[in-house]
Amino acid sequence: MLFNSMFFGCFLILVLVGYWTLTQKHRWILLLVASYLFYISWNPAYLTVLIGTTLFNYSCSRWFLNSPNDSRNFYGMLLIIFVNLGALFSFKYLNLFTFESLSPPSWTGMEFSQESGFPIGLSFYTFQSLSYCFDLYRRKVPVEKHLGKFALFVAFFPQLLAGPIERAGKLLPQLNAKTMAFDLSVFGSGVGLFLWGLFKKVVVADNIANYLAPILNSETELSPENWLIAIYLYPFQLYGDFSGYSDMAVGMGRMMGIQLSPNFNRPYFAVSIHDFWRRWHISLTRWFSDYLFTPLALLWRNYGKIGIFLSILITFALSGVWHEASLNFLCWGLLNGCYLIFEQWIKLKWPENTFLRPLRILWIFHLVAFSFLFLITRDFEQSISVMKELPNVDLNAFGDILSLLKSSNLAIGVFLLLLVEIFLYERKAQLFRQQKIWLKGLVYSFLILCIVLFGNDAGSPFIYLRF
């Protein structure tokens, strides 16, 4: 059940009508049932893993992490880490090394293979469950005693499959709220954000994907001009696709009066690599920062900068492998780690000059776009081959390809995306929120018109669902 499908649209309307019809006391039941039905729509077998993960983490958090005995807490936390990461490794990576397929016992009713893939969303809800356990172990949040509310925290359908990865301290209090009144302005902003996310997906990302797919899936050797176009376009496809999903998720949360964390903050306007990673996939970056980088940096604090740099490399390497167990994703993670280390090592200080800011933005965009080369090539050998070919670009041929793109829906989508991003960059979002309802409705109607006229209606899956 894709967010960008008519079937999901009908599903969402039914959920919203039921949600605001019920009293606050019973809304969690509707949301939990809806979340499980949404998850079943992908593959009924996946639900067993989701419920198993939920029951395990709920039980351990109650029995181990809620104990006054520090030793019991410590060993309980080790057990939770081992089982959660062990399950993630088994489903996501083990079959890459040992089996053609990884199938649980027949009595479970599950059947997993490389064709059917690992349980969708497993990486995200595993990390969300772990974040709750880590915070509970550190005494940052109270234990959640209500099994149903905890199950909803893990399975809340807007962000179940690809985030944002929420913290218990933010989401659980909202799920446990005694009252939640309908607010038209909040609901309207949720609708607007959902439409903007849908625009990013079907007008920007899917149109670019429609152009790039024949190129990247070609069995013949590609010209360096085509690869250069792919390097420039893919960042917009990935951003439109993933931030589109996140915006739709956050928008749905607002329609229910639930505030989810923003996952992107105009990353291609970053002025440094550090700034980029504060803006890109924010919830995952914070997860790795809080639960991996910070403990490693503290462990190796006596080694000075060497300890910091090693912590950065390990964090980015594991971040790459979290996405996919391949040499390409490992290299992508390590390259970004090296970017950040080099930036910190040389302590580059740009003058605070308005005229230099666009140059800094362009420089960082090119570094990021180059790193994405590892994500669009089939293997490491092809990545190296493309790097060797790029200096041989024929600028005339490159110009001919660009002229073809100008006449496509792709150009319209990217132009409108950049226009809105610049508007937000200039911090004018608050100005829009203060406008009258009729003007907002006019803007939303324009978005719907763009989606209908220029959107790709193929209903392609979101990129991050494979992670």
Buried (B, 14 or more C-beta within 10 A) or exposed (E): BBBBEEEBEEBBEEBBEBBBEBEEEEBBEBBBEBBBBBBBBBBEBBBBBBBEBBEBBBEBBBEBBBEEEEEBBEEBBEEBBEBBEEBBEBBBBBBEEEEEEBBBEEEEEBEBEEEBBBBBBBBBBBBBBBBBBBBBBEEEBEEBEBEEBBBBBBBBBBBBBBBBBBBBEBBBEBBEEEEBEEEEEBBBBBBBBBBBBBBBBBBBBBBBBBBBEEBBEEEEEBBBBBBBBBBBBBBBBBBBBBBBBBBBBBBBBBBBBBBBBBBBBBBBBBBBBEBBBBBBBBBBBBBBBBBBBEEBBEEBEEEEEEBBBBBBBBBBBBBBBBBBBBBBBBBBBBBBBBBBBEBBEEEEEEEEEEEEBEEBBEBBBEBBBBBBBBBBBEEBEBBEBBEEBBEEBEEEBBEEEEEEBEEBBBBBBBEBBBEBBEEBBEEEEEEBEEEEEEEBBEBBEEBBEBBEEBBBEEEBEBBBBEB
